[in-house]
């Protein structure tokens, strides 16, 4: 069919007004334009839509059926336009988020809770993995954003440092290091470690090797094909240690205690494709930058407190991030 949307509007106006002249007045065009365009439609479909008379026009049987379907088509187009318009504002949509750190507490928890409360029409899909998984997914637009350690960079990607977390040593409540309030690297010489084959296991392995190598020690690091919950059970039941970030220590595991590793802080950043124009994601990114700015240059933990220790009796307190108005 060669006729355009305006042709349909001319037909509908003529059917409603029962006159080409009145239809022309309602659409602010010449009556000859209405008559000519409707004739083009009739020629195209091979049937007369109107019975023409000096007093006006009336629909033929073919015209009645055509007008019924044309009204439905116009309605569907209007609904489609409104739906897309709402998506364009970021009020509804889908955001796919890649994670390495825990959502139990801290920056990511506050960010996603605040965003979800303000954008109930947006569905968030979470994917856990390592940098090696998330960066290709960002470039291929299978992820909108990934929150990674360090300042991960890749071609066609943007990155922004948003927050930092202290590094903690997770150990059994029965471990001899449990008596210390803070762990130093020298305390970790000749210790045995466990990491997951996924969920940041490679990053933790490389982190241990780098820092302990500086002390002239090659760490014994065992890899297990398990998730975080099972890994913590391994820690609770033996003498093995593992490292974790500040946000994860809000998750309690029976028999596991956490001690801060002196002077060690992990920077976290958001990574996204510079070609990603998903409005819902762009609003999430803007909110993340607002929260980052308001938590004192990414220091989410309250430095006025004593060194943080959690072993079932202590608690972790973060700089308040609630009650944020993204419009400010």
Secondary structure in CASP SS format (residue, H / E / C, confidence):
PFRMAT SS
TARGET T0000
AUTHOR 0000-0000-0000
METHOD secondary structure of the structure
MODEL  1
X C 1.00
X C 1.00
X C 1.00
X C 1.00
X H 1.00
X H 1.00
X H 1.00
X H 1.00
X H 1.00
X H 1.00
X H 1.00
X H 1.00
X H 1.00
X H 1.00
X H 1.00
X H 1.00
X H 1.00
X C 1.00
X C 1.00
X H 1.00
X H 1.00
X H 1.00
X H 1.00
X H 1.00
X H 1.00
X H 1.00
X H 1.00
X C 1.00
X C 1.00
X C 1.00
X H 1.00
X H 1.00
X H 1.00
X H 1.00
X H 1.00
X H 1.00
X H 1.00
X H 1.00
X H 1.00
X H 1.00
X H 1.00
X H 1.00
X H 1.00
X H 1.00
X H 1.00
X C 1.00
X C 1.00
X C 1.00
X C 1.00
X E 1.00
X E 1.00
X E 1.00
X E 1.00
X C 1.00
X C 1.00
X E 1.00
X E 1.00
X E 1.00
X E 1.00
X C 1.00
X H 1.00
X H 1.00
X H 1.00
X H 1.00
X H 1.00
X H 1.00
X H 1.00
X H 1.00
X H 1.00
X H 1.00
X H 1.00
X H 1.00
X H 1.00
X H 1.00
X H 1.00
X H 1.00
X H 1.00
X H 1.00
X H 1.00
X H 1.00
X H 1.00
X H 1.00
X H 1.00
X H 1.00
X H 1.00
X H 1.00
X H 1.00
X H 1.00
X H 1.00
X C 1.00
X C 1.00
X E 1.00
X E 1.00
X E 1.00
X E 1.00
X E 1.00
X E 1.00
X E 1.00
X E 1.00
X C 1.00
X C 1.00
X C 1.00
X C 1.00
X C 1.00
X C 1.00
X H 1.00
X H 1.00
X H 1.00
X H 1.00
X H 1.00
X H 1.00
X H 1.00
X H 1.00
X H 1.00
X H 1.00
X H 1.00
X H 1.00
X H 1.00
X C 1.00
X C 1.00
X E 1.00
X E 1.00
X E 1.00
X E 1.00
X E 1.00
X E 1.00
X E 1.00
X E 1.00
X C 1.00
X C 1.00
X H 1.00
X H 1.00
X H 1.00
X H 1.00
X H 1.00
X H 1.00
X H 1.00
X H 1.00
X H 1.00
X C 1.00
X C 1.00
X C 1.00
X C 1.00
X C 1.00
X E 1.00
X E 1.00
X E 1.00
X E 1.00
X E 1.00
X C 1.00
X C 1.00
X C 1.00
X C 1.00
X C 1.00
X C 1.00
X C 1.00
X E 1.00
X E 1.00
X E 1.00
X E 1.00
X E 1.00
X E 1.00
X E 1.00
X E 1.00
X E 1.00
X E 1.00
X E 1.00
X E 1.00
X E 1.00
X E 1.00
X E 1.00
X E 1.00
X C 1.00
X C 1.00
X C 1.00
X H 1.00
X H 1.00
X H 1.00
X H 1.00
X C 1.00
X C 1.00
X E 1.00
X E 1.00
X C 1.00
X H 1.00
X H 1.00
X H 1.00
X H 1.00
X C 1.00
X C 1.00
X C 1.00
X E 1.00
X E 1.00
X E 1.00
X E 1.00
X E 1.00
X C 1.00
X C 1.00
X C 1.00
X C 1.00
X H 1.00
X H 1.00
X H 1.00
X H 1.00
X H 1.00
X H 1.00
X H 1.00
X H 1.00
X H 1.00
X H 1.00
X H 1.00
X H 1.00
X H 1.00
X C 1.00
X C 1.00
X C 1.00
X C 1.00
X C 1.00
X C 1.00
X E 1.00
X E 1.00
X E 1.00
X E 1.00
X E 1.00
X C 1.00
X C 1.00
X C 1.00
X H 1.00
X H 1.00
X H 1.00
X H 1.00
X H 1.00
X H 1.00
X H 1.00
X H 1.00
X H 1.00
X H 1.00
X C 1.00
X C 1.00
X C 1.00
X E 1.00
X E 1.00
X E 1.00
X E 1.00
X E 1.00
X H 1.00
X H 1.00
X H 1.00
X H 1.00
X H 1.00
X C 1.00
X C 1.00
X C 1.00
X C 1.00
X C 1.00
X E 1.00
X E 1.00
X E 1.00
X E 1.00
X E 1.00
X E 1.00
X E 1.00
X E 1.00
X E 1.00
X E 1.00
X E 1.00
X E 1.00
X E 1.00
X E 1.00
X E 1.00
X E 1.00
X E 1.00
X E 1.00
X C 1.00
X C 1.00
X C 1.00
X C 1.00
X C 1.00
X H 1.00
X H 1.00
X H 1.00
X H 1.00
X H 1.00
X H 1.00
X H 1.00
X H 1.00
X H 1.00
X H 1.00
X H 1.00
X H 1.00
X H 1.00
X H 1.00
X H 1.00
X H 1.00
X C 1.00
X C 1.00
X C 1.00
X C 1.00
X E 1.00
X C 1.00
X E 1.00
X C 1.00
X C 1.00
X C 1.00
X C 1.00
X C 1.00
X C 1.00
X C 1.00
X E 1.00
X E 1.00
X C 1.00
X C 1.00
X C 1.00
X C 1.00
X C 1.00
X C 1.00
X C 1.00
X E 1.00
X C 1.00
X C 1.00
X C 1.00
X C 1.00
X C 1.00
X C 1.00
X C 1.00
X C 1.00
X C 1.00
X C 1.00
END
